[in-house]
Amino acid sequence: MAREQFGICAEPNLHGTYLIFNAMDDKNAFIRQALSRIPTMFEHYADQFSEANLNGVVAIGANFWDEFCPDGRPKLLAPFPMMQSDDRIAPATSGDLYIEVRSDRADVNHIVSSKVVELLGDSVELIEQTRAFRYLDGRDLTGFVDGTENPQGRHRREVALVKEADDADFSGGSYLHIQRYRHNLKLWSMLKEKAQEDIFGRTKLENVEYASQDKPLTAHTKRTALKDDDGNSIEILRQSMPYGDMKMQGLFFVSYGRSPEPFTIMLKSMIQGDSEGHFDHMLKYTEAQTGVAFFAPSLNFLASLAD
């Protein structure tokens, strides 16, 4: 039975480092060998720094997959679903490889990330690196708790991991979408707290969700807490974290799922809105600057890359 990468469903950490690479020409054989060794590297440093609760994920880009792994493709893997409506846009950007390093120590993340970059060497170009952190009690920099609707316990696996019945060749893997959002916190801070709460659809301090009848149709929770035709909740597993310095702040959004469809449905609901044009008003105060689709295969698949 395929073993999933532990970092996909692990509980949140205090620090995160997100690395995105493009592959250099004629380096795929070297990259396959390197990727096959990264999970063992994660295990080594997780043992060495056991108190850090180190987690890691390796993923391969949707647009790079056929070139990198020509013998088979996850059934539902597709490019990032770029969308635009008026001035709201979810861009699609480049990214062949994605490495996620999370732990409770920023220095451990730095050590492991450095070793990943060293291992890949000149076979890749590092095009983005984002260092993120847990803010207060798991809040976004807007001051609201992030990931309140995240699945809990064993249900995380049900939501995030491909099953044998879904795609036997890629069971234990996960469809991954990332977006780096940049917040306009200066504009956000000009709103009164009640106006901010109406935009989210929940209270700020206590994190109590509004009753359904009290939510504006433009509330973030209204636009993302969706149900399918049978009344079942449409779910993703988020491993997002805030990032920023004194010049730029935002959220590095990370979504895992056993299918890419839930993410696409939520994104469409946010940007395009419902049939009456009610979109997510949080998008007046934050903007996605990147968007890439990946697949995070099982540990078994990563090990097979060395063959």
RAURPE-V24142 format. One record per residue. RES is the residue in one small letter. PSI is psi in whole degrees, -180 to 180 (NA if undefined). BURIAL is + if it has 24 or more other ideal C-beta (glycine too) atoms within 12 Angstrom, else -. D_FIRST is the distance of its C-alpha to the first C-alpha in whole Angstrom. Layout:
BEGIN
res = <RES;RES>
psi = <PSI;PSI>
burial = <BURIAL;BURIAL>
d_first = <D_FIRST;D_FIRST>
END
This chain:
BEGIN
res = <m;a;r;e;q;f;g;i;c;a;e;p;n;l;h;g;t;y;l;i;f;n;a;m;d;d;k;n;a;f;i;r;q;a;l;s;r;i;p;t;m;f;e;h;y;a;d;q;f;s;e;a;n;l;n;g;v;v;a;i;g;a;n;f;w;d;e;f;c;p;d;g;r;p;k;l;l;a;p;f;p;m;m;q;s;d;d;r;i;a;p;a;t;s;g;d;l;y;i;e;v;r;s;d;r;a;d;v;n;h;i;v;s;s;k;v;v;e;l;l;g;d;s;v;e;l;i;e;q;t;r;a;f;r;y;l;d;g;r;d;l;t;g;f;v;d;g;t;e;n;p;q;g;r;h;r;r;e;v;a;l;v;k;e;a;d;d;a;d;f;s;g;g;s;y;l;h;i;q;r;y;r;h;n;l;k;l;w;s;m;l;k;e;k;a;q;e;d;i;f;g;r;t;k;l;e;n;v;e;y;a;s;q;d;k;p;l;t;a;h;t;k;r;t;a;l;k;d;d;d;g;n;s;i;e;i;l;r;q;s;m;p;y;g;d;m;k;m;q;g;l;f;f;v;s;y;g;r;s;p;e;p;f;t;i;m;l;k;s;m;i;q;g;d;s;e;g;h;f;d;h;m;l;k;y;t;e;a;q;t;g;v;a;f;f;a;p;s;l;n;f;l;a;s;l;a;d>
psi = <135;139;129;159;126;-33;-19;-50;4;158;162;153;177;-26;146;145;125;120;129;131;152;140;141;158;140;28;10;-38;-43;-43;-40;-44;-43;-46;-35;-22;-15;-43;-38;-37;-45;-45;-41;-49;-27;-37;-42;-38;63;-28;-9;-12;53;135;150;156;138;131;154;134;146;-39;-13;-16;-50;-35;-39;-38;72;-11;-7;153;137;137;-38;7;128;159;162;134;78;136;151;140;119;-125;11;128;141;96;155;126;175;159;112;-36;148;128;124;125;120;141;-177;10;123;-34;-36;-42;-42;-44;-50;-42;-40;-40;-36;-48;-40;-42;-44;-29;-139;14;-12;165;123;111;-17;138;125;125;125;170;156;134;117;-130;51;35;155;165;-10;-13;-4;146;133;141;27;-35;7;140;152;158;-142;-20;-23;-41;-38;-38;-39;-26;137;134;163;-42;-25;-47;91;-36;-20;25;150;-7;-178;140;130;133;136;146;132;111;138;124;148;82;-25;-46;-41;-41;-14;-14;146;156;-40;-37;-40;-43;-39;-34;-36;-33;23;163;154;-56;-50;-15;45;123;140;151;149;-42;-15;-7;130;148;-13;4;146;-44;-28;-38;-18;-21;85;161;152;-175;-21;5;10;144;137;118;150;162;118;138;44;156;148;155;168;169;-159;-12;-36;135;154;-157;129;104;130;125;125;145;154;-11;150;-11;-45;-42;-45;-40;-44;-43;-42;-40;-36;-48;-49;-26;-167;-172;-18;8;17;104;175;112;-8;-24;-6;-15;1;153;131;127;-16;165;118;142;137;170;128;98;173;164;-34;-43;-44;-41;-35;-16;-19;-15;NA>
burial = <-;+;-;+;+;+;+;+;+;+;-;+;+;+;+;+;+;+;+;+;+;+;+;-;-;-;+;+;-;-;+;+;-;+;+;+;+;+;+;-;+;+;-;-;+;+;-;-;+;-;-;+;+;+;+;+;+;+;+;+;+;+;+;+;+;-;-;+;+;-;-;-;+;+;-;+;+;+;+;+;+;+;+;-;-;-;-;+;+;+;+;+;+;+;+;+;+;+;+;+;+;+;+;+;+;+;-;+;+;+;+;+;+;-;+;+;+;-;+;+;-;-;+;+;-;+;-;+;+;+;+;+;+;+;+;-;-;+;+;+;+;+;+;+;+;+;+;+;+;+;+;-;-;-;-;+;+;+;+;+;+;+;-;-;-;+;+;-;-;+;+;+;+;+;+;+;+;+;+;+;+;+;+;-;+;-;-;+;-;-;-;-;-;-;-;+;+;+;+;+;+;+;-;+;-;-;+;-;+;+;-;-;-;-;+;+;+;+;+;+;+;+;+;+;+;+;-;-;-;-;-;-;-;+;+;+;+;+;+;+;+;+;+;+;-;-;-;-;+;+;+;+;+;+;+;+;+;+;+;+;+;+;+;+;+;+;+;+;+;+;+;+;+;-;-;-;-;-;+;+;+;+;+;-;+;+;+;+;+;+;+;+;+;+;+;+;+;+;+;-;+;+;-;-;+;-;->
d_first = <0;4;6;10;13;15;18;17;17;19;23;26;28;31;31;29;29;28;29;29;30;31;30;33;34;33;30;27;26;27;25;22;22;23;20;18;20;20;17;19;22;21;20;23;25;23;24;28;29;27;29;28;25;24;21;20;19;19;20;21;24;24;27;26;23;24;26;24;21;23;20;18;19;17;19;21;21;25;28;29;31;34;37;41;43;47;46;42;40;36;36;34;34;32;29;27;25;24;24;24;25;26;27;30;32;34;34;31;30;33;32;28;29;32;29;27;30;31;28;28;32;34;31;31;34;33;35;34;33;34;34;33;34;34;37;39;36;34;36;37;40;42;42;39;36;33;30;31;29;26;23;23;21;17;19;18;15;16;18;16;13;12;10;9;12;14;13;10;11;11;8;8;12;15;19;21;25;27;31;34;36;40;42;46;46;50;50;48;50;53;52;52;50;50;50;46;45;46;44;41;41;41;43;43;44;42;40;40;39;42;43;42;45;46;44;45;44;43;42;38;37;38;37;33;33;32;31;30;32;31;32;28;28;27;24;23;22;25;25;28;31;35;36;40;43;47;47;44;41;38;35;32;30;26;24;20;19;16;19;22;25;25;27;29;30;31;33;35;36;37;39;40;40;41;43;46;45;44;42;41;44;42;42;45;44;41;40;37;38;34;32;29;25;22;18;16;13;10;11;9;11;14;14;14;17;19;19>
END
